[in-house]
Amino acid sequence: KAWVLICDECCSVHRSLGRHISIVKHLRHSGWPQALLQMVQTLASNGANSIWEHSLLDPAQVQSGRRKPNPQDKVHPTKSEFIRAKYQMLAFVHKLPCRDDDGVTTKDLSKQLHSSVRTGSLETCLRLLSLGAQANFFHPEKGTTPLHVAAKAGQVLQAELLVVYGADPGAPDINGRTPMDYARQAGHIELAERLVECQYELTDRLAFYLCGRRPDHKNGHYIIPQMADSLDLSELAKAAKKKLQALNNRLFEELAMDVYDEVDRRENDAVWLTTQNHSTLVTERSAVPFLPVNPEYSATRNQGRQKLARFNAREFATLIIDILSDAKRRQQGKGLSSPTGETLGGKNRQINDDQHDYDSVASDEDTDSELTTQNNNNTQRSNHLSDGPITLQEYLEVKKALASSEAKVQQLMKVNNNLSEELRRLSLKDWNIKSDRR
């Protein structure tokens, strides 16, 4: 998330790093929300690149042999090694002095971010985020996150920056109000509508990939396209759909994110093929045939992500439609259909139900009576299993266990930070050795 403009040659290297390192979009041929594009252009024109090349701008570093590649240098290995050092290893960013309590440093940076987003200084906030400030930081005294502050102040570009760094548009403040509520209350209606779009970015992107349409989020939040020749009704497809519905929410979210990344890879491939000189496509090492490995994911998940590239257009479209249908069902809190049925839930019970802005699902059936009975049964079971008053002893035991868990988490975070810093140090040392040899 460097917010810099790159050339076609370097683009192939950035794409090979993966979206967890570099998110690549074509400036003219990719779809850009207006506010997001304005934010990128603002940061690029105000020297955001200097954040990632901080140490290279220091005159003292000239004597160390480290330098930025020239435009005439070869992509491989000169430019590619520099790009990996700069963006993957963060070898040139400004690093704060080491402290015993890294958690305190992160908290201080996050508080600074919480205060800064009310202003228009994008570069300051990007610098804080690059140093480790948390976009979803919940201020213990204020009872809000940075996105609440930016929304209230009407800082559209700050909101875009925070969302890209992981801020949750639906996160509640201490009173249960979301950043969208703050924006509406302050009269920033366009910003509130944009935050709603950000909240549904994943499903909107999947729908647009299939049918070129996005929901307007006023009459409905989902568009579920139909296959031209109907959905695949083979036994294998039915079994796959049942397995998808049986996933818990965490695994379903992971699968949806992986499919989102695969959509991004395929769209970038299409843009790349239409904008490049075809005579050089074979000789240049520019292809990204599958999603790059993300070291933060398990080996099983990385293998599953890469296998998505093997889906043909029909198989991939069927998977996306199943994900969109189940995302809608899960958000509406509807249960699974009967084993003999094909429905994913009842009709969308929203205002203006007869005037949908999205395509109907081929298997959409009305199961309101079944869901009502199920909800009544769930309520009875919930009442039967409700806990009685909590004793003081139970409260103290839980509090003690929570404190112990928190201490372990902080300890693991500190160990992880130390290991990450050591890895960056070794990678930088390796890069310097290679530079000296050249």
N, C-alpha and C positions, 0 to 999 in steps of 0.2 A: 504494500500500500504506500508506494513512494510518491505518487502523484507527480510523475515526470513524463515528458514526451520522449518516445524512443523511436528509433528508425526501424525499418523492416528487417535489417540484418540482426539487430539485437532482439527483436521481437521473438524470433525462434528460440533464443536462449531463455528468455523470460518465461515463455510458455512451457518449456521443459522443466522449469522449477516447480510448477504446480500453483494452483490458486491460493494455497496457504502461504505462499511467498509473494507471488506476483499475479495480480488480476489484470489481464490484458484486454483492451477493447480498442477497436479501430475508431479513429477520431471522426470519420465521416460515414462509414458503412455499418457501424454497430448502432444498436438502439440506445439512446441516451435520454433519461429524464432531464429536462432542462436545468433544474437546480443542481443535479449531480455534475453535469457538464460544466456549468458555470463555476462550481466549486473546484473542479480539476484545473480549469483554465486559470483561475485566480491563484491557486497554489503554485502552478507551473510558472506563471509570470512573476511571482514574488519570491522566487529562488528556493522552492522547497527542496530542490536537489542538493543544496548546501547542507541540509540536515544529514543526508546520507553520505556526504563526502567531507564531513567536518575536519577530520584529521589531515586530509589531503590538501586542504586550504591553508594549513599551517606551514609557513616557510621553513620551519625546522625539519619538516618531513621530506623536503626535497633531497636532502643529503642522505636519507635512508635508502634511496633507490626506489621507493614506491612512487608510482606515477599513474596518471589516468591514461588509458590507451588513446592513441591518435585515431582519427577517422580512417587513416590508411592502413592501420593494423588489421591483421586477419581476425575473423570472428573466432575461429578455433585455432590455437587455444587461448590467444591473448585476451580478446574481449570477453569470451565466455568465462574464463577464470576470474577476471575482474568483476564481472556481473555477479558471479556466485559469492565472491568475497564481500561485495558491497551490499547485496540485498539478502542473501541467505545467511551469511556469517555476521553481517552488520559490523564488518571489520573497521569501518571508518567513522561510525557515528560517535558522537560525544558520549562518554560514559562518566557517570557520577562516581566520586570517590567511594571505595568500598566501605560499607558500614556493617556493624555487627547485626543490626536488626533491619533486614531488607524490607520487612513488612511496614515499618515506620516510614521508610523512604517512599514506598508505593502509595501509602496513605497520604503523605504530604503532597506528592505530585497530583494525586487524584483530587485533593481539596483545591489545589491551584487550578486544575482543569475545571472544577465545579464553578469557580469564580470567573474564570476567563471566558467561558462560552457565552456569557451575556454580552460580550463585546464582539466586534467584527474582526478581531485579530486571528485569522485562520492559522497563520504561521506559528503563533505562540502555542495554540492548542495542538497542532500537529507535532511540535517539538516536545510538548509534555507527553503526548501519547507515545512518541518514539522512545522516550525515556522510561516508560513503564506505567504511566497513568492509566487507570481503568475507566473505560467509557461507561460502564454500568455501575460505577461507584455510587453507593447509597450513603449520603452524608448523614452521619448520626445526629447532628444537631439540627440541620435544616429539614431533614426528613424527605429529601428529594434526590434525584439523580441529575447529572449534568444535562441530560436531554430535557428534563422538566424545565430547567433554567433557560436553556436555549429556546424552547418552545414559547415560554412566557415572554421572552424578550423579542420574539419574532426573528431570531437569527437563523434564517433558512439554511445558509451554507454551513454554519456550525452544526446544525442538526444533521445534514447530509454526512459530514465528516464523522460525527459520533456514531451514526447508524452503520457506516462502513466498518468502523472499528468495533462493532458488536453491541452497540447500545440498543436496548429493547424498547420499541415504540409503545408497547403495551404494559410496560413496567409501572406498577402503582406507587404513588408516594405514600407517606405515612397515613394519609386519610383515604387511600384507595383511588386517587385520581391519576389518570395517565397523562403523559405529555400531550396527547391529542386533546384532552380536556383543558389543559392549560392554554394551548394555542387557541382553541375556540373561545374560551373565556376572555382572552386578551384581544380577541377580534382578528386573529391571524387565521382566517378560514382556509386560505390556500395551503398554508403550512400544515394545518390539521389534516386536510385531505391528502397531502403528500405523505404524512406520517402513516395514514391508513394504508396507502399504497406500499410503503416500506414494510408494514406488518404482513402484507400478503405478497411480498416480493417473490417468494419461491413458487407458489401456485400460479401467480400471474405469469411468471416467466415460462413455466411449463405449458400453460394454455396457449400463450402467444407463439411458442415454438411450433405447436401443432396446427393452429387455425388462424394465427395472425390477429387475434383479438384479445383484449383485456377487459375484465369487468369494470364497470364504473364505480363500484362499491357503494352506490346509493340504492340500487335495486337488488343487489346480490354480490356476494364476494367470490363466487366461483363460476367459471365457464368450464363445462365438461363437454368437450367435442365428441362427435360421433365419427366412427370410421365410415368411409364411403360405402363399403360393402359389409357393414355391420361388424361387430366385435368377433374375435376368434372364440368360438364356442366349443372347442375341442375339450376333451377330458383333461388334458394337460393344462390348458389355460384355466379351466375351472379350479383345478387343484392349486395352481399358482395363486389365483385370486384368494382362495381360502387361506393359504399360508400368509399372504400379505395382510389379510384382515386379522389373523391371529397374532400378529406381531404386537408386542407392547409398544407404548408410545415412544419410548427412547429409541428402540430399534427402527420403528417406522420413520421417525424423524431423521435418523442416520441414513436410511435408504433414500428418503426424499432428497436429502442434501447431496448424496452421491449422484443421483440422477440429474439434479440441477447442475452439478459440475460437469457431467457428461454432455448435457445440453450445451453448456458454454463451450466445451471443447469442440463439439460438432459445428456450432455456429461460427466459431473462430476459424475452423478448417475451411468452411464454405467461403468466408470472407477472404481468407488467405489465397485460396485457389482462384478467386475472381480478380484479385488485385496484383498478382505476381506475374512475372515473365515466365511462361511455361517452359521455356527452353532451359531454365536454370533450376527447375523444381527437383529434378532427379539428382543433380550434383550437390545441391546445397543440403546440409543436414538441418532441415527446417521442419520436418514432419514430427507430429506428436500423435502417434497412432493409438495411444490410450492414456488414461489419466496417470500422471506421475505419482510415485509413492509418497505418501505423507507419513513421516516417521512417528507422528503422534497417534496414528491409527494402528490397530492390530494388523498382523499379517493376513488374517482372514478377511478383514474389511478391505484392505488394499487389493487383495486378489479379486474380491467381488467387484470393486470399483473398476478394475482393469477389464474384467470380463464384460462390462457394459458395452465396450467398444465392439464386441462380437455380435451384438443384437443388430439384426437388419432393421430397416425403416419400419416395417409393420410390427415387428416384435417390440421395438422400442416405443412406438406410439401406443401399443396396447398397454405396456407397463405404465406409461405416463397417465393414460386415462384411468387405469386402476388406482394409481396414487391420488389423482385428483378426486376421484369418487370417494375414496376412503378418507382423505383429508377432510372433505366436507362432512362425511358421516361422523368422524371423530369430533370435529369442532361443534357439531350440533348435539353431541352427546347421545346419538342414536345407537342402539344395540345392533348386533348382527342379525341377519335374516335367518329364517328357518333353514335347516340343512337341505330341504328339497327346493327351496326358492332361489332366485337369482338376484333378489333385490338387495340393495346396499342401504336401504333406509327409506323412510317415508318421504313424501313430497316436502319441499322446502317450505317450512311454515314461517314465512316472513310477511311483512306488510307488502301489499301489492303482489300477492302470491301468483296471481294469474297473469302478471306482466313481467315475466322473467327476462333478464338481459343476457341469459346464458342458455346454451342448448340443453335440451332435456336429455337425461341419461336413458339409453335404450332399455335398461332394465328397471327403471324407476317405478315402483309400485307403492300403493298406499297401505301402510301397516300401522296406522295411527292407533287402532284398537289394540293391536298386539303390544305396541310400545307403552300404551296407557296401563295395560295389565302388568307389564314388566316393571314399570316405574312404581306402581302401587306395591308390588311384591318387594321391590328393592327398599321402598320406604319402610315397610313393615319389618324387614330384616334389619334395617339400619336402626329402627327404634328398639328392636329386641336386643341388639348388640351394643347399644349405647353405653358408654362408661358412666360409672357413678362419680361422686365427688373425689377429687384427688387429695390424698393425705399429704401432710407436710413431709413425712418420711419419703414418699414416692417422689415428691417434687425435688427434694435434696439429692436423691439418688440420680435422678435424670440430669439435674444441673451439674452434678459431679462428673457424670459420664460425658456430658456435652463439653465440659471444660477440658477433660482429658482428650477427647477427640480433637478439639480445636488446637490443643497444644501439639498433638501429633501432626496435624495438617500444617501448622506453621513450621514445624521442624522439617517436614518433608519438602515444603516450599523452599526453605533455606538451602537444603541439600541440593534440590533441583537447580536453584539459581547458581550455586557454586559450581555444579557440574556444567551448566550451560556456559558460564563464564570461562571455565577451563577449556571447554571445547572451542569457544571462539578464539581464545588465546592461542591454542595449538594450531587452529586453522589459519590464523593470521600469520603465525610463525612459518607455517608451511608455504603460504603464499609469498612471504618475503624471501624465503630461500629460493623459490622458483624464479622470482623476479631478479634476484642477484645472479642466478645462473644464466639468465638471458642477457 
